[in-house]
Amino acid sequence: MEAPTDIDKCLAILVLRRAGCSQDVVVSIMRCAKSRVGEVENWFKQIPYSMAVEVCSETAIKEMISLDIFTSDQLDKTILQKVERITPGIILRYYRPDHLVSLRQQETMDLAVRLRSSMSNISAKDWSICGLADTGSSPQISEAGLSLGMDRGELMVKLSVEMDQSFPLFMARLKAFLSESGSYDRWRESLTGLVRMCWNMVYEIRGKAEAATGLSLSKYLSTGGKGHLTATPRYIYEFALDNYASEKQPVLEILKNDPKHWIVVPGGLPNYMLAMGSKDEMEKCKKVTASLSVQYAKDERIGEIVATARQVKDQTAPFQLALSTVIKKATGGS
């Protein structure tokens, strides 16, 4: 059968058939030849799967019903109710043996894309690492999809994609495309080590910043009117990472926020508040922030974090190659 021009009528035949109508009933409702019903069903079984999905999409079914395409004077209410319950899945599962295969391919591709994206976004600056509690910043999420927690005092690091119930089976299949250097458990151990180093550094910086400024990390001003830190620890940490072993000096400004409060911000970034308080508190905070930024930019432990982050990134290479292969196969690429 050639590609029909009356797709809506073809879809109506398929819907009626899956609603439980015999060929004779369909002929009566659609006022077509009996051979036409069989031709439409055979046609739908043979067209490319992607085209089949488009033909019987949820939107197409709804539009077909709204067109009042059924030509009998009065469609039986029982049949109409059944017709309205027909979904694309019901049609595809019956006529297309490749439907479940396609679903598995789509699931595989989705997992592969999510895992590749997570691995591509691994960074020592990830929000899950430097997102200290009560920073005053808007809620943010881990760009790498990291899920961090503690178990018996030990840091546990996972990717959110691992929470998918199909992930273990997916990883078992992925091994077929991995080189001998690709061990996911070993890679995640390296990632956990990196996160542990970052956490320790961020919390140390927080402690020193609070002690040296006399201010606490908090979203809100205390009832006593004392100032507070917001993003100061994060700024110091990220400045050190970006400028390790360099002589660069941070540029900071003090701006008036309201009649009673002043804020410290990086130069040219008036909306990036590092701290808030009185002018004297902010003068001290500015000096401390600049001093700690330079100090940590020369700290060898920052250099270790930079090197470890690079190593973890490099270790994703065999996975990225394998995931690209899986995605190509799932999408029908060569």
C-alpha positions as CSV (number, residue, x, y, z in Angstrom):
1,M,0.0,0.0,0.0
2,E,1.3,3.4,-1.0
3,A,1.5,6.2,1.6
4,P,-2.1,7.3,2.1
5,T,-3.3,10.8,1.8
6,D,-6.1,10.3,4.3
7,I,-4.0,9.7,7.4
8,D,-6.8,10.7,9.7
9,K,-9.1,8.0,8.3
10,C,-6.3,5.4,8.5
11,L,-5.8,6.4,12.2
12,A,-9.6,6.1,12.8
13,I,-9.5,2.5,11.4
14,L,-6.6,1.6,13.7
15,V,-8.3,3.2,16.7
16,L,-11.6,1.4,16.1
17,R,-9.8,-1.9,15.7
18,R,-8.0,-1.5,19.0
19,A,-11.2,-0.4,20.6
20,G,-12.4,-3.9,19.9
21,C,-14.4,-3.4,16.7
22,S,-14.4,-6.2,14.1
23,Q,-13.6,-5.5,10.5
24,D,-17.3,-5.6,9.6
25,V,-18.1,-3.0,12.3
26,V,-15.3,-0.8,11.1
27,V,-16.5,-1.1,7.5
28,S,-20.0,0.0,8.7
29,I,-18.7,2.9,10.7
30,M,-16.1,4.2,8.2
31,R,-18.1,3.2,5.1
32,C,-15.1,1.7,3.4
33,A,-14.3,-1.6,1.7
34,K,-13.3,-4.5,4.0
35,S,-10.1,-4.9,2.1
36,R,-9.3,-1.3,3.0
37,V,-9.2,-2.2,6.8
38,G,-6.6,-4.9,6.2
39,E,-4.6,-2.7,3.9
40,V,-4.4,0.0,6.6
41,E,-3.3,-2.4,9.3
42,N,-0.6,-4.0,7.1
43,W,0.6,-0.5,6.0
44,F,0.9,0.6,9.7
45,K,2.9,-2.6,10.5
46,Q,5.4,-1.9,7.7
47,I,6.1,1.8,7.9
48,P,9.3,3.1,9.7
49,Y,8.8,3.1,13.5
50,S,9.4,6.8,13.8
51,M,6.6,7.4,11.3
52,A,4.2,5.0,13.1
53,V,4.8,7.0,16.3
54,E,3.9,10.2,14.5
55,V,0.8,8.8,12.9
56,C,-0.7,7.6,16.2
57,S,0.6,10.3,18.6
58,E,-1.7,11.5,21.4
59,T,-2.2,14.8,19.6
60,A,-3.1,13.0,16.3
61,I,-5.6,10.8,18.1
62,K,-7.3,13.7,19.8
63,E,-7.5,15.7,16.6
64,M,-8.8,12.7,14.7
65,I,-11.7,12.3,17.2
66,S,-12.5,16.0,17.1
67,L,-12.8,16.0,13.3
68,D,-16.0,14.0,13.6
69,I,-14.4,11.6,11.1
70,F,-16.7,8.6,11.9
71,T,-19.4,8.7,9.2
72,S,-22.1,6.6,10.8
73,D,-25.2,8.5,11.9
74,Q,-24.8,7.5,15.5
75,L,-21.7,5.9,16.9
76,D,-22.5,3.5,19.7
77,K,-21.7,5.2,23.0
78,T,-19.9,2.1,24.3
79,I,-17.6,2.1,21.3
80,L,-17.1,5.9,21.6
81,Q,-16.1,5.5,25.3
82,K,-13.6,2.8,24.2
83,V,-12.3,5.0,21.4
84,E,-11.6,7.8,23.8
85,R,-9.5,5.5,26.0
86,I,-7.2,4.5,23.2
87,T,-3.6,5.7,23.6
88,P,-0.6,5.6,21.3
89,G,0.9,2.8,23.4
90,I,-2.1,0.6,23.0
91,I,-1.8,0.9,19.2
92,L,1.9,0.5,19.0
93,R,2.1,-2.5,21.4
94,Y,-0.4,-4.4,19.2
95,Y,0.9,-3.6,15.7
96,R,4.6,-2.9,16.2
97,P,6.9,-5.7,17.6
98,D,9.7,-3.1,17.6
99,H,7.8,-0.9,20.1
100,L,9.3,-2.4,23.2
101,V,12.7,-2.5,21.6
102,S,12.4,1.2,20.8
103,L,11.4,1.9,24.4
104,R,14.5,0.1,25.6
105,Q,16.6,2.0,23.1
106,Q,15.2,5.3,24.3
107,E,15.7,4.4,27.9
108,T,19.3,3.4,27.1
109,M,19.9,6.6,25.2
110,D,18.5,8.8,28.0
111,L,20.7,7.1,30.6
112,A,23.7,7.4,28.4
113,V,23.1,11.1,27.7
114,R,22.5,11.9,31.4
115,L,25.7,10.0,32.5
116,R,27.7,11.7,29.8
117,S,26.4,15.1,30.8
118,S,27.2,14.4,34.5
119,M,30.8,13.3,33.7
120,S,31.3,16.3,31.5
121,N,30.3,18.7,34.3
122,I,32.5,17.3,37.0
123,S,34.2,20.3,38.6
124,A,35.9,21.3,41.9
125,K,33.5,24.3,41.9
126,D,30.4,22.2,41.7
127,W,27.6,23.6,43.9
128,S,27.4,20.4,45.9
129,I,31.0,21.0,47.0
130,C,31.0,24.8,47.8
131,G,27.2,25.1,48.6
132,L,27.7,25.7,52.3
133,A,24.5,26.0,54.4
134,D,23.1,29.4,55.0
135,T,25.2,31.2,52.3
136,G,22.4,33.6,51.4
137,S,22.6,32.5,47.8
138,S,19.6,31.4,45.8
139,P,19.0,27.6,45.9
140,Q,21.3,25.9,43.3
141,I,21.8,22.3,42.3
142,S,24.8,20.3,41.3
143,E,25.5,20.8,37.6
144,A,27.2,17.4,37.6
145,G,24.2,15.8,39.3
146,L,26.3,14.8,42.3
147,S,24.4,13.3,45.3
148,L,26.5,13.6,48.5
149,G,25.8,12.0,51.9
150,M,27.4,10.4,54.9
151,D,27.3,6.8,55.9
152,R,28.9,5.7,59.2
153,G,30.9,8.9,59.1
154,E,32.2,8.2,55.6
155,L,31.5,10.5,52.6
156,M,29.3,8.9,50.0
157,V,29.4,10.3,46.5
158,K,27.0,9.2,43.7
159,L,25.6,10.7,40.5
160,S,21.9,11.3,40.5
161,V,21.6,9.1,37.4
162,E,22.6,6.2,39.5
163,M,19.2,6.4,41.3
164,D,17.4,5.2,38.2
165,Q,16.3,1.6,38.7
166,S,17.6,0.7,35.3
167,F,21.1,2.0,35.9
168,P,22.7,-1.3,37.1
169,L,21.5,-3.1,34.0
170,F,22.6,-0.2,31.8
171,M,26.1,-0.3,33.3
172,A,26.3,-4.0,32.8
173,R,25.6,-3.4,29.1
174,L,28.0,-0.5,28.9
175,K,30.9,-2.7,30.0
176,A,30.8,-4.3,26.5
177,F,31.8,-1.0,25.0
178,L,34.4,-0.1,27.6
179,S,38.2,-0.5,27.4
180,E,40.0,-2.3,30.2
181,S,40.9,1.1,31.7
182,G,37.2,1.8,32.3
183,S,36.1,0.9,35.8
184,Y,33.1,2.9,37.0
185,D,33.7,2.0,40.7
186,R,37.3,3.0,40.5
187,W,36.4,6.3,38.8
188,R,33.8,7.0,41.5
189,E,36.4,6.3,44.2
190,S,38.6,9.0,42.5
191,L,35.7,11.4,42.4
192,T,34.9,10.7,46.1
193,G,38.5,11.6,46.9
194,L,38.3,14.8,45.0
195,V,35.1,15.8,46.7
196,R,36.6,15.0,50.1
197,M,39.5,17.3,49.4
198,C,37.2,20.1,48.2
199,W,34.9,19.8,51.2
200,N,37.8,19.9,53.7
201,M,39.2,23.0,52.0
202,V,35.9,24.8,51.8
203,Y,35.1,24.2,55.5
204,E,38.6,25.3,56.5
205,I,38.2,28.5,54.6
206,R,34.8,29.1,56.2
207,G,36.3,28.7,59.7
208,K,39.2,31.0,59.0
209,A,37.0,33.6,57.4
210,E,34.6,33.6,60.3
211,A,37.4,33.7,62.9
212,A,39.3,36.6,61.2
213,T,36.2,38.8,60.4
214,G,34.3,38.0,63.6
215,L,31.2,37.4,61.4
216,S,29.2,34.2,60.8
217,L,28.0,32.6,57.6
218,S,24.3,33.4,57.6
219,K,21.5,34.5,55.3
220,Y,20.2,37.0,57.8
221,L,21.4,39.8,60.0
222,S,21.4,38.8,63.7
223,T,19.0,40.5,66.1
224,G,21.9,42.4,67.6
225,G,22.6,44.1,64.3
226,K,25.9,42.4,63.7
227,G,27.0,41.9,60.1
228,H,27.3,38.5,58.5
229,L,29.1,36.6,55.7
230,T,27.3,35.2,52.7
231,A,29.5,34.0,49.8
232,T,32.9,35.0,51.2
233,P,34.2,31.4,51.8
234,R,33.0,30.4,48.3
235,Y,34.7,33.4,46.7
236,I,38.0,32.7,48.4
237,Y,37.9,29.1,47.4
238,E,37.1,29.8,43.8
239,F,39.6,32.6,43.5
240,A,42.3,30.3,44.8
241,L,41.3,27.6,42.2
242,D,41.3,30.1,39.3
243,N,44.5,31.8,40.3
244,Y,46.7,29.0,41.8
245,A,50.4,29.9,41.9
246,S,49.8,33.3,40.3
247,E,50.4,36.7,41.7
248,K,46.9,38.0,40.9
249,Q,45.3,40.1,43.6
250,P,41.5,40.1,44.2
251,V,39.6,43.3,43.4
252,L,36.9,44.0,46.0
253,E,34.6,46.9,46.6
254,I,32.4,48.1,49.4
255,L,29.0,49.4,48.4
256,K,26.2,51.0,50.4
257,N,23.3,48.6,50.4
258,D,20.7,50.6,52.5
259,P,20.9,53.4,55.1
260,K,22.2,51.0,57.8
261,H,24.2,48.4,55.9
262,W,27.1,48.1,53.5
263,I,28.2,45.1,51.4
264,V,31.4,43.7,50.0
265,V,31.4,42.6,46.4
266,P,34.0,41.6,43.7
267,G,34.9,44.5,41.5
268,G,32.4,45.0,38.7
269,L,29.9,42.5,40.2
270,P,27.6,44.6,42.4
271,N,25.0,41.8,42.8
272,Y,27.5,39.2,44.1
273,M,27.3,40.0,47.8
274,L,30.1,38.4,49.8
275,A,29.1,40.0,53.2
276,M,26.8,42.6,54.7
277,G,27.2,44.7,57.8
278,S,28.4,48.1,59.1
279,K,31.0,50.0,57.1
280,D,33.7,49.1,59.7
281,E,32.8,45.4,59.5
282,M,32.9,45.5,55.8
283,E,36.3,47.3,55.7
284,K,37.7,44.5,57.9
285,C,35.9,41.8,55.8
286,K,37.4,43.2,52.6
287,K,40.9,43.0,54.0
288,V,40.4,39.5,55.3
289,T,38.9,38.3,52.1
290,A,41.7,39.7,50.0
291,S,44.4,38.3,52.4
292,L,42.9,34.8,52.5
293,S,42.3,34.7,48.7
294,V,46.0,35.4,48.1
295,Q,47.1,33.0,50.9
296,Y,45.0,30.0,49.5
297,A,46.0,30.8,45.9
298,K,49.5,29.8,47.0
299,D,48.5,26.8,49.1
300,E,49.8,23.5,47.7
301,R,46.6,21.8,48.7
302,I,44.7,23.9,46.2
303,G,47.3,22.8,43.6
304,E,46.5,19.2,44.6
305,I,42.8,19.8,44.1
306,V,43.4,21.3,40.6
307,A,45.5,18.3,39.6
308,T,43.1,15.8,41.0
309,A,40.2,17.4,39.3
310,R,42.1,17.2,36.0
311,Q,42.9,13.5,36.6
312,V,39.2,12.7,37.4
313,K,38.2,14.5,34.2
314,D,40.8,12.5,32.2
315,Q,39.6,9.3,33.6
316,T,36.2,9.9,32.0
317,A,37.7,9.5,28.5
318,P,36.9,5.8,28.1
319,F,33.4,6.3,29.4
320,Q,32.7,9.2,27.1
321,L,33.9,7.1,24.1
322,A,31.7,4.2,25.2
323,L,28.7,6.4,25.9
324,S,29.0,8.1,22.5
325,T,29.0,4.6,20.9
326,V,25.9,3.6,22.9
327,I,24.1,6.8,21.9
328,K,24.9,6.3,18.2
329,K,23.5,2.7,18.3
330,A,20.4,3.7,20.2
331,T,19.7,6.4,17.6
332,G,20.4,4.1,14.7
333,G,23.7,5.7,13.8
334,S,26.6,3.7,12.4
